[in-house]
Amino acid sequence: MQPFKAGKNVVIGENVTFGENVTLGHNVIIYPGVTIGDHCIIQDNAVIGKQPTRAKNSILPDVKHLPPTKIGSGVTIGTSAIIYANAELADDVFVADLATVRERVTIGEKTIVGRGVSVENDCTVGLKCKLETNCYITAYSTIEDYVFIAPYVVTTNDNYMARSKERYDKFKGVTIKKGGRVGANSTILPGKVIEEDGTVAAASVVTKDVKSEDLVVGSPARVIRKVPENQLLRNQE
């Protein structure tokens, strides 16, 4: 008896491991070696465990084969989402439709990855985060626990904008520490750090580190006041 329920045209590679009560939609593709926990839902056209394809002019190292994807229990993966090889999703992660989670990414328990979100390679995302619709998490970033990132936020990692060889050893993603929050349509420049409970207002451009519990606004973002006490993570129920 199969440990899963599958729709039409499902493709399952060799040595895929399923937990109990897994549901697969139509046209799902699961690559070899993937591990899927109990009570998972993988919706139509999702791709799990895809090996990355390197462009000929890419500066990324050419990796021939990455380890398989690991999916925890209680995970939902939406329609047409793509989870690359060597990604790890902890228990109760929710990945919405059209999202992409790249290789060497880890996502903590109960985090929500919204519709159309892109989490690029070599990122760490903590537990109980909310990455909302169409936000972009650039490669080599660290997102700690309880972080909120609003729709259409853009993070960046290349101060040289693809010019000069000097940039090759200076790529640096962003760091958003525990409880950090970023408002809609904001941009965070490469290497910048948002400290614990730091908050970025909508449509801001972060050109300097944001200190703990500061609220910054504008382009470039400047401190206007402290985050109200009732908004701090430690004061949430």
C-alpha positions as CSV (number, residue, x, y, z in Angstrom):
1,M,0.0,0.0,0.0
2,Q,1.4,3.4,-1.0
3,P,2.1,5.8,1.9
4,F,0.7,8.7,-0.2
5,K,-2.2,9.8,-2.3
6,A,-1.2,11.0,-5.7
7,G,-2.9,12.9,-8.5
8,K,-2.3,12.3,-12.2
9,N,1.1,12.4,-14.0
10,V,3.2,12.4,-10.8
11,V,6.9,11.5,-11.3
12,I,8.8,10.1,-8.3
13,G,12.5,9.4,-8.5
14,E,14.4,6.6,-6.9
15,N,14.8,6.2,-3.1
16,V,12.3,8.9,-2.2
17,T,11.1,8.4,1.3
18,F,7.5,9.3,2.4
19,G,6.1,9.6,5.9
20,E,2.4,8.9,6.7
21,N,-0.5,10.6,5.1
22,V,1.2,12.5,2.3
23,T,-0.9,14.1,-0.5
24,L,0.5,14.8,-3.9
25,G,-1.4,16.9,-6.5
26,H,-1.3,16.5,-10.3
27,N,2.0,16.8,-12.2
28,V,4.2,16.8,-9.1
29,I,7.9,16.0,-9.7
30,I,10.0,14.6,-6.9
31,Y,13.7,14.0,-7.6
32,P,15.7,11.0,-6.3
33,G,16.5,10.7,-2.6
34,V,14.1,13.3,-1.3
35,T,12.8,12.8,2.2
36,I,9.2,13.9,3.0
37,G,7.7,13.7,6.5
38,D,4.3,12.9,7.8
39,H,1.1,14.8,6.9
40,C,2.5,16.8,4.1
41,I,0.6,18.4,1.2
42,I,2.4,19.0,-2.1
43,Q,0.1,20.7,-4.6
44,D,-0.2,20.6,-8.4
45,N,2.9,21.2,-10.5
46,A,5.3,21.5,-7.6
47,V,8.9,20.4,-8.1
48,I,10.9,19.0,-5.2
49,G,14.6,18.3,-5.1
50,K,15.6,20.0,-8.4
51,Q,19.3,20.2,-9.1
52,P,20.4,23.8,-9.9
53,T,21.4,24.6,-13.5
54,R,24.4,26.9,-13.7
55,A,24.6,29.6,-16.4
56,K,27.8,29.6,-18.5
57,N,28.8,33.0,-17.3
58,S,27.7,32.5,-13.7
59,I,30.2,33.3,-11.0
60,L,28.8,30.6,-8.7
61,P,30.9,27.4,-8.4
62,D,30.0,24.5,-10.7
63,V,28.5,21.8,-8.4
64,K,27.9,18.6,-10.2
65,H,25.4,17.0,-7.7
66,L,23.9,18.3,-4.5
67,P,22.4,16.2,-1.7
68,P,18.7,15.5,-1.7
69,T,16.0,17.8,-0.3
70,K,14.6,17.2,3.2
71,I,11.0,18.1,4.0
72,G,9.8,17.9,7.6
73,S,6.3,16.9,8.8
74,G,3.2,19.0,8.4
75,V,4.7,20.9,5.5
76,T,2.5,22.4,2.7
77,I,4.1,23.2,-0.6
78,G,1.9,25.2,-3.0
79,T,1.1,25.0,-6.7
80,S,4.1,25.4,-9.0
81,A,6.5,26.0,-6.1
82,I,10.1,24.8,-6.7
83,I,12.2,23.5,-3.8
84,Y,15.8,22.9,-4.9
85,A,18.2,20.1,-3.9
86,N,20.0,20.5,-0.6
87,A,17.2,22.6,0.8
88,E,15.8,21.7,4.2
89,L,12.3,22.7,5.4
90,A,11.5,22.1,9.0
91,D,8.1,20.9,10.4
92,D,5.0,22.9,9.6
93,V,6.6,25.2,7.1
94,F,4.1,26.7,4.6
95,V,5.4,27.5,1.1
96,A,2.7,29.2,-1.1
97,D,2.1,29.1,-4.8
98,L,4.9,30.0,-7.2
99,A,7.5,30.4,-4.5
100,T,11.1,29.3,-5.0
101,V,13.5,27.9,-2.3
102,R,17.0,27.5,-3.7
103,E,19.8,25.1,-2.9
104,R,21.6,25.1,0.5
105,V,18.7,26.9,2.2
106,T,17.3,26.0,5.6
107,I,13.8,27.2,6.7
108,G,12.8,26.9,10.4
109,E,9.6,25.5,11.9
110,K,6.3,27.2,11.2
111,T,7.7,29.8,8.8
112,I,5.5,31.1,6.0
113,V,7.0,31.6,2.6
114,G,4.4,33.6,0.7
115,R,3.2,33.6,-2.9
116,G,6.0,34.3,-5.4
117,V,8.7,34.7,-2.8
118,S,12.2,33.8,-3.9
119,V,14.7,32.6,-1.3
120,E,18.0,32.5,-3.1
121,N,20.9,30.1,-2.5
122,D,22.9,29.8,0.8
123,C,20.3,31.5,3.0
124,T,19.2,30.6,6.5
125,V,15.6,31.5,7.6
126,G,14.6,31.0,11.2
127,L,11.4,29.7,12.8
128,K,8.0,31.5,12.8
129,C,9.0,34.0,10.2
130,K,6.6,35.6,7.6
131,L,8.0,36.2,4.2
132,E,5.1,37.9,2.4
133,T,4.1,37.9,-1.2
134,N,6.8,38.5,-3.8
135,C,9.5,39.5,-1.4
136,Y,13.1,38.7,-2.5
137,I,15.7,37.2,-0.2
138,T,19.1,37.5,-1.8
139,A,21.8,34.8,-1.7
140,Y,24.0,34.6,1.5
141,S,21.4,36.2,3.8
142,T,20.5,35.3,7.4
143,I,17.0,35.7,8.6
144,E,16.6,34.9,12.3
145,D,13.5,33.9,14.2
146,Y,10.2,35.8,14.2
147,V,11.1,38.1,11.4
148,F,8.4,39.8,9.3
149,I,9.2,40.8,5.7
150,A,6.3,42.6,3.9
151,P,5.4,42.3,0.2
152,Y,7.8,43.4,-2.5
153,V,10.8,43.9,-0.1
154,V,14.1,43.6,-2.0
155,T,17.4,42.6,-0.4
156,T,20.7,42.8,-2.3
157,N,24.2,41.4,-2.0
158,D,26.3,43.1,-4.7
159,N,27.6,46.6,-4.2
160,Y,29.3,46.5,-7.6
161,M,26.1,45.8,-9.6
162,A,27.9,43.1,-11.6
163,R,30.9,45.2,-12.7
164,S,34.6,44.6,-11.9
165,K,36.3,41.5,-10.7
166,E,36.7,43.2,-7.3
167,R,33.2,42.1,-6.4
168,Y,33.8,38.4,-6.5
169,D,35.0,38.0,-3.0
170,K,32.8,40.7,-1.5
171,F,29.3,39.4,-2.0
172,K,27.4,39.7,1.2
173,G,23.7,39.2,1.9
174,V,21.7,40.9,4.6
175,T,21.2,39.9,8.2
176,I,17.8,40.5,9.9
177,K,18.0,39.5,13.5
178,K,15.3,38.1,15.8
179,G,12.1,40.1,15.6
180,G,13.2,42.4,12.9
181,R,10.5,43.8,10.6
182,V,10.7,45.3,7.1
183,G,7.8,47.2,5.5
184,A,6.4,46.9,2.0
185,N,8.5,48.0,-1.0
186,S,11.6,48.6,1.1
187,T,15.1,47.9,-0.2
188,I,18.0,46.7,1.9
189,L,21.5,47.3,0.5
190,P,24.3,44.6,0.7
191,G,25.7,43.5,4.0
192,K,23.4,45.6,6.1
193,V,22.2,44.3,9.5
194,I,18.9,44.9,11.1
195,E,19.3,44.2,14.8
196,E,16.8,42.6,17.2
197,D,13.4,44.3,16.8
198,G,14.7,46.8,14.4
199,T,11.9,48.0,12.2
200,V,12.0,49.5,8.6
201,A,9.0,51.6,7.5
202,A,7.4,51.0,4.1
203,A,9.3,52.2,0.9
204,S,12.5,52.9,2.8
205,V,16.0,52.3,1.5
206,V,18.3,50.9,4.2
207,T,21.9,52.1,3.6
208,K,23.2,51.7,7.1
209,D,22.7,49.1,9.9
210,V,19.6,49.4,11.9
211,K,20.1,49.3,15.7
212,S,18.0,47.2,18.0
213,E,14.5,48.6,18.6
214,D,15.0,51.5,16.3
215,L,12.3,52.5,13.7
216,V,13.8,53.9,10.5
217,V,12.0,55.7,7.7
218,G,12.9,57.2,4.3
219,S,15.4,57.1,1.5
220,P,18.0,56.8,2.9
221,A,16.4,55.4,6.0
222,R,16.9,57.4,9.2
223,V,15.9,56.8,12.8
224,I,12.8,58.6,13.8
225,R,12.1,57.0,17.1
226,K,12.1,53.8,19.1
227,V,9.7,51.0,18.3
228,P,6.7,51.3,20.8
229,E,7.0,49.0,23.8
230,N,3.7,47.2,22.9
231,Q,5.2,46.3,19.5
232,L,8.4,44.7,20.8
233,L,8.7,40.9,20.4
234,R,9.2,40.4,24.1
235,N,5.8,42.0,24.8
236,Q,3.8,39.8,22.5
237,E,1.6,37.0,23.8
